[in-house]
Amino acid sequence: MKKGNGSTNLPALYELASEYQDALMTLTDMDDEAVIDTLEGLKGELEVKAVNVAMYCGNLTATINAMKEAEKRIADRRKAYENKVVYITRYIKKNMESSGIHKIETPEMKLAIQKNPPRVNINDETAVPEEFWNERTTIVLDKKLLKAALEKDEVSGCELVQETRLVIK
């Protein structure tokens, strides 16, 4: 391995880039701990490592976005098929009912019009007696209000935490 400038033992930049390219190609199928071990095993300056790893994150993000788009297309297509099944099922039921046919049997399948269990249909909620109403109360913390209070004073049971994040542009 060539030395970068003679005074250090760091590999040349093109060697680092080659090592990173080889390593990054294999990282996708590794678990997180193996990824970290592999990245830490590569030699080079922190800046070079950080940029190469950030580029790898960019590639992962692009893959994630492509997967999300594919998932949406598949979900939209699935929904269209589901709607078609509902439409066709209603069509068959309507035509069987209008023809007075309640059952069709073939060696492949059986179609039958059956009664569903009774369901409650509310026509006017205000006319329903009070005994049939249940009260539900949901209590949740107002984090915006808590944050404002914590910025001015101490509130027991919570604290204001300032974290950092890495921004890659």
Buried (B, 14 or more C-beta within 10 A) or exposed (E): EEEBEEEEEBBBEEBBBEBBEEBBEEBEEEEEEEBEEBBEEBEBEEEBBEEBBEBBEEEEEEEEEEEEEEEEEEEEEEEEEEEEEEEEEEEEEEEBEEEEEEEEEEEEEEBEEEEEEEEEEEEEEEEEEEEEEEEEEEEEEEEEEBEEBBEEEEEEEEEEEEEEEEEEE
